[in-house]
Amino acid sequence: MKNGSIRIALFTGLFVGIVVLLSEYFIPKTSLITNVIISGLSALVGGLIGYKLFFPSKT
């Protein structure tokens, strides 16, 4: 496993945690399906942001 992959995974986990905590704080009574959708989308976005941060393009 490359060092960049570990950084991306840690960044994504931290990003998902923050988004889930904020969504629970601002929207306290959401269903399980909504929480799963928010978690999945934040993992996707966090992974994309982490990839852009830790593997910049060489152009």
PDB file of N, CA, C, O and CB in Angstrom:
ATOM      1  N   MET A   1       0.847  -1.173   0.000  1.00  0.00           N
ATOM      2  CA  MET A   1       0.000   0.000   0.000  1.00  0.00           C
ATOM      3  C   MET A   1       0.894   1.237   0.000  1.00  0.00           C
ATOM      4  O   MET A   1       1.818   1.347   0.805  1.00  0.00           O
ATOM      5  CB  MET A   1      -0.964  -0.003   1.221  1.00  0.00           C
ATOM      6  N   LYS A   2       0.616   2.140  -0.885  1.00  0.00           N
ATOM      7  CA  LYS A   2       1.427   3.343  -0.984  1.00  0.00           C
ATOM      8  C   LYS A   2       1.094   4.321   0.138  1.00  0.00           C
ATOM      9  O   LYS A   2       0.009   4.292   0.719  1.00  0.00           O
ATOM     10  CB  LYS A   2       1.225   4.008  -2.343  1.00  0.00           C
ATOM     11  N   ASN A   3       2.057   5.179   0.418  1.00  0.00           N
ATOM     12  CA  ASN A   3       1.874   6.170   1.468  1.00  0.00           C
ATOM     13  C   ASN A   3       0.737   7.128   1.137  1.00  0.00           C
ATOM     14  O   ASN A   3       0.007   7.547   2.035  1.00  0.00           O
ATOM     15  CB  ASN A   3       3.163   6.946   1.689  1.00  0.00           C
ATOM     16  N   GLY A   4       0.576   7.480  -0.124  1.00  0.00           N
ATOM     17  CA  GLY A   4      -0.502   8.363  -0.532  1.00  0.00           C
ATOM     18  C   GLY A   4      -1.869   7.741  -0.321  1.00  0.00           C
ATOM     19  O   GLY A   4      -2.825   8.439   0.019  1.00  0.00           O
ATOM     20  N   SER A   5      -1.969   6.427  -0.520  1.00  0.00           N
ATOM     21  CA  SER A   5      -3.248   5.744  -0.324  1.00  0.00           C
ATOM     22  C   SER A   5      -3.678   5.779   1.131  1.00  0.00           C
ATOM     23  O   SER A   5      -4.864   5.914   1.430  1.00  0.00           O
ATOM     24  CB  SER A   5      -3.159   4.303  -0.802  1.00  0.00           C
ATOM     25  N   ILE A   6      -2.727   5.658   2.028  1.00  0.00           N
ATOM     26  CA  ILE A   6      -3.045   5.724   3.452  1.00  0.00           C
ATOM     27  C   ILE A   6      -3.523   7.123   3.809  1.00  0.00           C
ATOM     28  O   ILE A   6      -4.468   7.281   4.580  1.00  0.00           O
ATOM     29  CB  ILE A   6      -1.819   5.335   4.309  1.00  0.00           C
ATOM     30  N   ARG A   7      -2.873   8.138   3.250  1.00  0.00           N
ATOM     31  CA  ARG A   7      -3.296   9.515   3.510  1.00  0.00           C
ATOM     32  C   ARG A   7      -4.702   9.775   2.980  1.00  0.00           C
ATOM     33  O   ARG A   7      -5.507  10.435   3.637  1.00  0.00           O
ATOM     34  CB  ARG A   7      -2.310  10.501   2.880  1.00  0.00           C
ATOM     35  N   ILE A   8      -4.991   9.259   1.796  1.00  0.00           N
ATOM     36  CA  ILE A   8      -6.330   9.439   1.224  1.00  0.00           C
ATOM     37  C   ILE A   8      -7.373   8.756   2.098  1.00  0.00           C
ATOM     38  O   ILE A   8      -8.439   9.320   2.347  1.00  0.00           O
ATOM     39  CB  ILE A   8      -6.390   8.881  -0.218  1.00  0.00           C
ATOM     40  N   ALA A   9      -7.078   7.555   2.561  1.00  0.00           N
ATOM     41  CA  ALA A   9      -8.027   6.827   3.405  1.00  0.00           C
ATOM     42  C   ALA A   9      -8.270   7.559   4.727  1.00  0.00           C
ATOM     43  O   ALA A   9      -9.409   7.653   5.182  1.00  0.00           O
ATOM     44  CB  ALA A   9      -7.515   5.407   3.677  1.00  0.00           C
ATOM     45  N   LEU A  10      -7.217   8.070   5.336  1.00  0.00           N
ATOM     46  CA  LEU A  10      -7.378   8.808   6.584  1.00  0.00           C
ATOM     47  C   LEU A  10      -8.156  10.107   6.371  1.00  0.00           C
ATOM     48  O   LEU A  10      -9.019  10.459   7.175  1.00  0.00           O
ATOM     49  CB  LEU A  10      -6.011   9.111   7.195  1.00  0.00           C
ATOM     50  N   PHE A  11      -7.850  10.808   5.294  1.00  0.00           N
ATOM     51  CA  PHE A  11      -8.569  12.039   4.990  1.00  0.00           C
ATOM     52  C   PHE A  11     -10.044  11.756   4.737  1.00  0.00           C
ATOM     53  O   PHE A  11     -10.912  12.487   5.215  1.00  0.00           O
ATOM     54  CB  PHE A  11      -7.948  12.736   3.778  1.00  0.00           C
ATOM     55  N   THR A  12     -10.326  10.697   3.987  1.00  0.00           N
ATOM     56  CA  THR A  12     -11.716  10.349   3.683  1.00  0.00           C
ATOM     57  C   THR A  12     -12.479   9.990   4.948  1.00  0.00           C
ATOM     58  O   THR A  12     -13.620  10.416   5.126  1.00  0.00           O
ATOM     59  CB  THR A  12     -11.772   9.185   2.690  1.00  0.00           C
ATOM     60  N   GLY A  13     -11.864   9.215   5.824  1.00  0.00           N
ATOM     61  CA  GLY A  13     -12.507   8.854   7.083  1.00  0.00           C
ATOM     62  C   GLY A  13     -12.799  10.061   7.955  1.00  0.00           C
ATOM     63  O   GLY A  13     -13.870  10.159   8.555  1.00  0.00           O
ATOM     64  N   LEU A  14     -11.851  10.974   8.025  1.00  0.00           N
ATOM     65  CA  LEU A  14     -12.046  12.193   8.800  1.00  0.00           C
ATOM     66  C   LEU A  14     -13.135  13.060   8.181  1.00  0.00           C
ATOM     67  O   LEU A  14     -13.958  13.634   8.895  1.00  0.00           O
ATOM     68  CB  LEU A  14     -10.737  12.979   8.899  1.00  0.00           C
ATOM     69  N   PHE A  15     -13.140  13.155   6.859  1.00  0.00           N
ATOM     70  CA  PHE A  15     -14.151  13.938   6.151  1.00  0.00           C
ATOM     71  C   PHE A  15     -15.543  13.360   6.388  1.00  0.00           C
ATOM     72  O   PHE A  15     -16.483  14.107   6.661  1.00  0.00           O
ATOM     73  CB  PHE A  15     -13.843  13.981   4.645  1.00  0.00           C
ATOM     74  N   VAL A  16     -15.683  12.053   6.287  1.00  0.00           N
ATOM     75  CA  VAL A  16     -16.984  11.404   6.519  1.00  0.00           C
ATOM     76  C   VAL A  16     -17.438  11.623   7.956  1.00  0.00           C
ATOM     77  O   VAL A  16     -18.607  11.918   8.203  1.00  0.00           O
ATOM     78  CB  VAL A  16     -16.905   9.888   6.211  1.00  0.00           C
ATOM     79  N   GLY A  17     -16.521  11.479   8.898  1.00  0.00           N
ATOM     80  CA  GLY A  17     -16.873  11.691  10.301  1.00  0.00           C
ATOM     81  C   GLY A  17     -17.383  13.088  10.567  1.00  0.00           C
ATOM     82  O   GLY A  17     -18.380  13.265  11.269  1.00  0.00           O
ATOM     83  N   ILE A  18     -16.710  14.087  10.013  1.00  0.00           N
ATOM     84  CA  ILE A  18     -17.132  15.469  10.220  1.00  0.00           C
ATOM     85  C   ILE A  18     -18.483  15.724   9.575  1.00  0.00           C
ATOM     86  O   ILE A  18     -19.343  16.368  10.175  1.00  0.00           O
ATOM     87  CB  ILE A  18     -16.091  16.438   9.661  1.00  0.00           C
ATOM     88  N   VAL A  19     -18.682  15.223   8.350  1.00  0.00           N
ATOM     89  CA  VAL A  19     -19.956  15.451   7.658  1.00  0.00           C
ATOM     90  C   VAL A  19     -21.105  14.765   8.398  1.00  0.00           C
ATOM     91  O   VAL A  19     -22.183  15.344   8.530  1.00  0.00           O
ATOM     92  CB  VAL A  19     -19.880  14.937   6.202  1.00  0.00           C
ATOM     93  N   VAL A  20     -20.890  13.555   8.878  1.00  0.00           N
ATOM     94  CA  VAL A  20     -21.952  12.837   9.594  1.00  0.00           C
ATOM     95  C   VAL A  20     -22.272  13.539  10.916  1.00  0.00           C
ATOM     96  O   VAL A  20     -23.443  13.674  11.272  1.00  0.00           O
ATOM     97  CB  VAL A  20     -21.536  11.365   9.856  1.00  0.00           C
ATOM     98  N   LEU A  21     -21.257  13.983  11.637  1.00  0.00           N
ATOM     99  CA  LEU A  21     -21.514  14.703  12.886  1.00  0.00           C
ATOM    100  C   LEU A  21     -22.272  16.007  12.628  1.00  0.00           C
ATOM    101  O   LEU A  21     -23.199  16.343  13.365  1.00  0.00           O
ATOM    102  CB  LEU A  21     -20.192  14.998  13.612  1.00  0.00           C
ATOM    103  N   LEU A  22     -21.882  16.734  11.590  1.00  0.00           N
ATOM    104  CA  LEU A  22     -22.589  17.977  11.272  1.00  0.00           C
ATOM    105  C   LEU A  22     -24.028  17.710  10.828  1.00  0.00           C
ATOM    106  O   LEU A  22     -24.938  18.458  11.187  1.00  0.00           O
ATOM    107  CB  LEU A  22     -21.842  18.743  10.178  1.00  0.00           C
ATOM    108  N   SER A  23     -24.233  16.652  10.053  1.00  0.00           N
ATOM    109  CA  SER A  23     -25.600  16.358   9.616  1.00  0.00           C
ATOM    110  C   SER A  23     -26.468  15.915  10.796  1.00  0.00           C
ATOM    111  O   SER A  23     -27.652  16.247  10.845  1.00  0.00           O
ATOM    112  CB  SER A  23     -25.593  15.268   8.524  1.00  0.00           C
ATOM    113  N   GLU A  24     -25.899  15.177  11.740  1.00  0.00           N
ATOM    114  CA  GLU A  24     -26.664  14.783  12.930  1.00  0.00           C
ATOM    115  C   GLU A  24     -26.960  15.985  13.816  1.00  0.00           C
ATOM    116  O   GLU A  24     -28.001  16.036  14.471  1.00  0.00           O
ATOM    117  CB  GLU A  24     -25.902  13.718  13.730  1.00  0.00           C
ATOM    118  N   TYR A  25     -26.060  16.940  13.840  1.00  0.00           N
ATOM    119  CA  TYR A  25     -26.267  18.132  14.664  1.00  0.00           C
ATOM    120  C   TYR A  25     -27.330  19.049  14.069  1.00  0.00           C
ATOM    121  O   TYR A  25     -28.211  19.527  14.784  1.00  0.00           O
ATOM    122  CB  TYR A  25     -24.956  18.896  14.824  1.00  0.00           C
ATOM    123  N   PHE A  26     -27.250  19.295  12.759  1.00  0.00           N
ATOM    124  CA  PHE A  26     -28.176  20.228  12.128  1.00  0.00           C
ATOM    125  C   PHE A  26     -29.516  19.599  11.767  1.00  0.00           C
ATOM    126  O   PHE A  26     -30.537  20.285  11.765  1.00  0.00           O
ATOM    127  CB  PHE A  26     -27.550  20.800  10.898  1.00  0.00           C
ATOM    128  N   ILE A  27     -29.526  18.296  11.461  1.00  0.00           N
ATOM    129  CA  ILE A  27     -30.768  17.595  11.122  1.00  0.00           C
ATOM    130  C   ILE A  27     -30.853  16.364  12.039  1.00  0.00           C
ATOM    131  O   ILE A  27     -30.491  15.263  11.624  1.00  0.00           O
ATOM    132  CB  ILE A  27     -30.810  17.182   9.578  1.00  0.00           C
ATOM    133  N   PRO A  28     -31.327  16.540  13.274  1.00  0.00           N
ATOM    134  CA  PRO A  28     -31.242  15.447  14.252  1.00  0.00           C
ATOM    135  C   PRO A  28     -32.160  14.253  13.989  1.00  0.00           C
ATOM    136  O   PRO A  28     -31.814  13.133  14.364  1.00  0.00           O
ATOM    137  CB  PRO A  28     -31.546  15.981  15.594  1.00  0.00           C
ATOM    138  N   LYS A  29     -33.296  14.454  13.369  1.00  0.00           N
ATOM    139  CA  LYS A  29     -34.249  13.342  13.200  1.00  0.00           C
ATOM    140  C   LYS A  29     -34.311  12.899  11.750  1.00  0.00           C
ATOM    141  O   LYS A  29     -35.302  13.135  11.059  1.00  0.00           O
ATOM    142  CB  LYS A  29     -35.653  13.750  13.683  1.00  0.00           C
ATOM    143  N   THR A  30     -33.252  12.261  11.297  1.00  0.00           N
ATOM    144  CA  THR A  30     -33.239  11.733   9.939  1.00  0.00           C
ATOM    145  C   THR A  30     -33.364  10.213   9.993  1.00  0.00           C
ATOM    146  O   THR A  30     -33.058   9.586  11.007  1.00  0.00           O
ATOM    147  CB  THR A  30     -31.945  12.156   9.188  1.00  0.00           C
ATOM    148  N   SER A  31     -33.811   9.646   8.905  1.00  0.00           N
ATOM    149  CA  SER A  31     -33.976   8.198   8.859  1.00  0.00           C
ATOM    150  C   SER A  31     -32.628   7.525   8.587  1.00  0.00           C
ATOM    151  O   SER A  31     -31.644   8.185   8.253  1.00  0.00           O
ATOM    152  CB  SER A  31     -35.009   7.801   7.778  1.00  0.00           C
ATOM    153  N   LEU A  32     -32.606   6.233   8.734  1.00  0.00           N
ATOM    154  CA  LEU A  32     -31.386   5.459   8.503  1.00  0.00           C
ATOM    155  C   LEU A  32     -30.963   5.550   7.043  1.00  0.00           C
ATOM    156  O   LEU A  32     -29.772   5.653   6.747  1.00  0.00           O
ATOM    157  CB  LEU A  32     -31.593   3.991   8.905  1.00  0.00           C
ATOM    158  N   ILE A  33     -31.914   5.512   6.144  1.00  0.00           N
ATOM    159  CA  ILE A  33     -31.598   5.596   4.714  1.00  0.00           C
ATOM    160  C   ILE A  33     -30.925   6.925   4.393  1.00  0.00           C
ATOM    161  O   ILE A  33     -29.962   6.962   3.627  1.00  0.00           O
ATOM    162  CB  ILE A  33     -32.875   5.427   3.865  1.00  0.00           C
ATOM    163  N   THR A  34     -31.420   8.010   4.967  1.00  0.00           N
ATOM    164  CA  THR A  34     -30.819   9.324   4.733  1.00  0.00           C
ATOM    165  C   THR A  34     -29.394   9.377   5.273  1.00  0.00           C
ATOM    166  O   THR A  34     -28.508   9.942   4.633  1.00  0.00           O
ATOM    167  CB  THR A  34     -31.669  10.424   5.381  1.00  0.00           C
ATOM    168  N   ASN A  35     -29.172   8.792   6.444  1.00  0.00           N
ATOM    169  CA  ASN A  35     -27.818   8.760   7.008  1.00  0.00           C
ATOM    170  C   ASN A  35     -26.867   7.952   6.136  1.00  0.00           C
ATOM    171  O   ASN A  35     -25.711   8.337   5.963  1.00  0.00           O
ATOM    172  CB  ASN A  35     -27.845   8.180   8.418  1.00  0.00           C
ATOM    173  N   VAL A  36     -27.335   6.848   5.592  1.00  0.00           N
ATOM    174  CA  VAL A  36     -26.502   6.026   4.719  1.00  0.00           C
ATOM    175  C   VAL A  36     -26.166   6.771   3.431  1.00  0.00           C
ATOM    176  O   VAL A  36     -25.034   6.717   2.951  1.00  0.00           O
ATOM    177  CB  VAL A  36     -27.206   4.702   4.397  1.00  0.00           C
ATOM    178  N   ILE A  37     -27.153   7.461   2.877  1.00  0.00           N
ATOM    179  CA  ILE A  37     -26.916   8.231   1.652  1.00  0.00           C
ATOM    180  C   ILE A  37     -25.924   9.366   1.911  1.00  0.00           C
ATOM    181  O   ILE A  37     -25.020   9.590   1.106  1.00  0.00           O
ATOM    182  CB  ILE A  37     -28.246   8.799   1.104  1.00  0.00           C
ATOM    183  N   ILE A  38     -26.084  10.080   3.019  1.00  0.00           N
ATOM    184  CA  ILE A  38     -25.152  11.159   3.366  1.00  0.00           C
ATOM    185  C   ILE A  38     -23.742  10.601   3.568  1.00  0.00           C
ATOM    186  O   ILE A  38     -22.768  11.198   3.111  1.00  0.00           O
ATOM    187  CB  ILE A  38     -25.624  11.898   4.643  1.00  0.00           C
ATOM    188  N   SER A  39     -23.630   9.471   4.243  1.00  0.00           N
ATOM    189  CA  SER A  39     -22.310   8.868   4.480  1.00  0.00           C
ATOM    190  C   SER A  39     -21.661   8.426   3.174  1.00  0.00           C
ATOM    191  O   SER A  39     -20.470   8.653   2.960  1.00  0.00           O
ATOM    192  CB  SER A  39     -22.430   7.671   5.434  1.00  0.00           C
ATOM    193  N   GLY A  40     -22.429   7.806   2.317  1.00  0.00           N
ATOM    194  CA  GLY A  40     -21.881   7.347   1.045  1.00  0.00           C
ATOM    195  C   GLY A  40     -21.432   8.481   0.153  1.00  0.00           C
ATOM    196  O   GLY A  40     -20.355   8.424  -0.441  1.00  0.00           O
ATOM    197  N   LEU A  41     -22.255   9.512   0.056  1.00  0.00           N
ATOM    198  CA  LEU A  41     -21.878  10.661  -0.766  1.00  0.00           C
ATOM    199  C   LEU A  41     -20.678  11.400  -0.191  1.00  0.00           C
ATOM    200  O   LEU A  41     -19.816  11.860  -0.940  1.00  0.00           O
ATOM    201  CB  LEU A  41     -23.052  11.615  -0.903  1.00  0.00           C
ATOM    202  N   SER A  42     -20.615  11.517   1.132  1.00  0.00           N
ATOM    203  CA  SER A  42     -19.458  12.195   1.721  1.00  0.00           C
ATOM    204  C   SER A  42     -18.189  11.364   1.564  1.00  0.00           C
ATOM    205  O   SER A  42     -17.101  11.927   1.442  1.00  0.00           O
ATOM    206  CB  SER A  42     -19.709  12.488   3.202  1.00  0.00           C
ATOM    207  N   ALA A  43     -18.305  10.044   1.563  1.00  0.00           N
ATOM    208  CA  ALA A  43     -17.129   9.204   1.307  1.00  0.00           C
ATOM    209  C   ALA A  43     -16.643   9.376  -0.128  1.00  0.00           C
ATOM    210  O   ALA A  43     -15.439   9.428  -0.380  1.00  0.00           O
ATOM    211  CB  ALA A  43     -17.453   7.722   1.581  1.00  0.00           C
ATOM    212  N   LEU A  44     -17.578   9.463  -1.059  1.00  0.00           N
ATOM    213  CA  LEU A  44     -17.206   9.673  -2.457  1.00  0.00           C
ATOM    214  C   LEU A  44     -16.528  11.024  -2.648  1.00  0.00           C
ATOM    215  O   LEU A  44     -15.478  11.116  -3.283  1.00  0.00           O
ATOM    216  CB  LEU A  44     -18.437   9.571  -3.358  1.00  0.00           C
ATOM    217  N   VAL A  45     -17.129  12.065  -2.098  1.00  0.00           N
ATOM    218  CA  VAL A  45     -16.567  13.409  -2.232  1.00  0.00           C
ATOM    219  C   VAL A  45     -15.231  13.512  -1.495  1.00  0.00           C
ATOM    220  O   VAL A  45     -14.282  14.102  -2.011  1.00  0.00           O
ATOM    221  CB  VAL A  45     -17.555  14.462  -1.696  1.00  0.00           C
ATOM    222  N   GLY A  46     -15.155  12.944  -0.297  1.00  0.00           N
ATOM    223  CA  GLY A  46     -13.907  12.973   0.465  1.00  0.00           C
ATOM    224  C   GLY A  46     -12.786  12.234  -0.238  1.00  0.00           C
ATOM    225  O   GLY A  46     -11.636  12.672  -0.207  1.00  0.00           O
ATOM    226  N   GLY A  47     -13.112  11.117  -0.871  1.00  0.00           N
ATOM    227  CA  GLY A  47     -12.100  10.385  -1.628  1.00  0.00           C
ATOM    228  C   GLY A  47     -11.598  11.169  -2.828  1.00  0.00           C
ATOM    229  O   GLY A  47     -10.403  11.167  -3.125  1.00  0.00           O
ATOM    230  N   LEU A  48     -12.508  11.834  -3.513  1.00  0.00           N
ATOM    231  CA  LEU A  48     -12.102  12.655  -4.660  1.00  0.00           C
ATOM    232  C   LEU A  48     -11.244  13.841  -4.229  1.00  0.00           C
ATOM    233  O   LEU A  48     -10.244  14.156  -4.874  1.00  0.00           O
ATOM    234  CB  LEU A  48     -13.333  13.155  -5.414  1.00  0.00           C
ATOM    235  N   ILE A  49     -11.636  14.493  -3.144  1.00  0.00           N
ATOM    236  CA  ILE A  49     -10.840  15.624  -2.643  1.00  0.00           C
ATOM    237  C   ILE A  49      -9.471  15.137  -2.169  1.00  0.00           C
ATOM    238  O   ILE A  49      -8.450  15.765  -2.450  1.00  0.00           O
ATOM    239  CB  ILE A  49     -11.583  16.350  -1.486  1.00  0.00           C
ATOM    240  N   GLY A  50      -9.456  14.015  -1.450  1.00  0.00           N
ATOM    241  CA  GLY A  50      -8.181  13.460  -0.981  1.00  0.00           C
ATOM    242  C   GLY A  50      -7.267  13.060  -2.118  1.00  0.00           C
ATOM    243  O   GLY A  50      -6.052  13.239  -2.035  1.00  0.00           O
ATOM    244  N   TYR A  51      -7.840  12.521  -3.176  1.00  0.00           N
ATOM    245  CA  TYR A  51      -7.030  12.151  -4.338  1.00  0.00           C
ATOM    246  C   TYR A  51      -6.425  13.393  -4.981  1.00  0.00           C
ATOM    247  O   TYR A  51      -5.263  13.381  -5.389  1.00  0.00           O
ATOM    248  CB  TYR A  51      -7.876  11.374  -5.367  1.00  0.00           C
ATOM    249  N   LYS A  52      -7.207  14.459  -5.071  1.00  0.00           N
ATOM    250  CA  LYS A  52      -6.697  15.703  -5.658  1.00  0.00           C
ATOM    251  C   LYS A  52      -5.624  16.333  -4.770  1.00  0.00           C
ATOM    252  O   LYS A  52      -4.680  16.939  -5.276  1.00  0.00           O
ATOM    253  CB  LYS A  52      -7.848  16.699  -5.881  1.00  0.00           C
ATOM    254  N   LEU A  53      -5.763  16.196  -3.457  1.00  0.00           N
ATOM    255  CA  LEU A  53      -4.788  16.799  -2.545  1.00  0.00           C
ATOM    256  C   LEU A  53      -3.467  16.034  -2.511  1.00  0.00           C
ATOM    257  O   LEU A  53      -2.397  16.644  -2.502  1.00  0.00           O
ATOM    258  CB  LEU A  53      -5.367  16.873  -1.148  1.00  0.00           C
ATOM    259  N   PHE A  54      -3.536  14.700  -2.491  1.00  0.00           N
ATOM    260  CA  PHE A  54      -2.340  13.907  -2.256  1.00  0.00           C
ATOM    261  C   PHE A  54      -1.717  13.334  -3.524  1.00  0.00           C
ATOM    262  O   PHE A  54      -0.584  12.854  -3.489  1.00  0.00           O
ATOM    263  CB  PHE A  54      -2.663  12.797  -1.326  1.00  0.00           C
ATOM    264  N   PHE A  55      -2.435  13.375  -4.640  1.00  0.00           N
ATOM    265  CA  PHE A  55      -1.869  12.970  -5.930  1.00  0.00           C
ATOM    266  C   PHE A  55      -2.139  14.071  -6.943  1.00  0.00           C
ATOM    267  O   PHE A  55      -2.986  13.906  -7.821  1.00  0.00           O
ATOM    268  CB  PHE A  55      -2.468  11.609  -6.415  1.00  0.00           C
ATOM    269  N   PRO A  56      -1.426  15.200  -6.836  1.00  0.00           N
ATOM    270  CA  PRO A  56      -1.685  16.287  -7.786  1.00  0.00           C
ATOM    271  C   PRO A  56      -1.253  15.904  -9.195  1.00  0.00           C
ATOM    272  O   PRO A  56      -0.321  15.121  -9.379  1.00  0.00           O
ATOM    273  CB  PRO A  56      -0.963  17.563  -7.348  1.00  0.00           C
ATOM    274  N   SER A  57      -1.934  16.460 -10.178  1.00  0.00           N
ATOM    275  CA  SER A  57      -1.591  16.155 -11.564  1.00  0.00           C
ATOM    276  C   SER A  57      -0.252  16.806 -11.916  1.00  0.00           C
ATOM    277  O   SER A  57       0.112  17.845 -11.366  1.00  0.00           O
ATOM    278  CB  SER A  57      -2.709  16.640 -12.529  1.00  0.00           C
ATOM    279  N   LYS A  58       0.457  16.186 -12.825  1.00  0.00           N
ATOM    280  CA  LYS A  58       1.802  16.650 -13.176  1.00  0.00           C
ATOM    281  C   LYS A  58       1.802  17.426 -14.483  1.00  0.00           C
ATOM    282  O   LYS A  58       2.682  17.240 -15.324  1.00  0.00           O
ATOM    283  CB  LYS A  58       2.760  15.470 -13.275  1.00  0.00           C
ATOM    284  N   THR A  59       0.814  18.293 -14.652  1.00  0.00           N
ATOM    285  CA  THR A  59       0.758  19.090 -15.887  1.00  0.00           C
ATOM    286  C   THR A  59       1.295  20.473 -15.649  1.00  0.00           C
ATOM    287  O   THR A  59       1.329  21.289 -16.570  1.00  0.00           O
ATOM    288  CB  THR A  59      -0.670  19.174 -16.424  1.00  0.00           C
TER     289      THR A  59
END
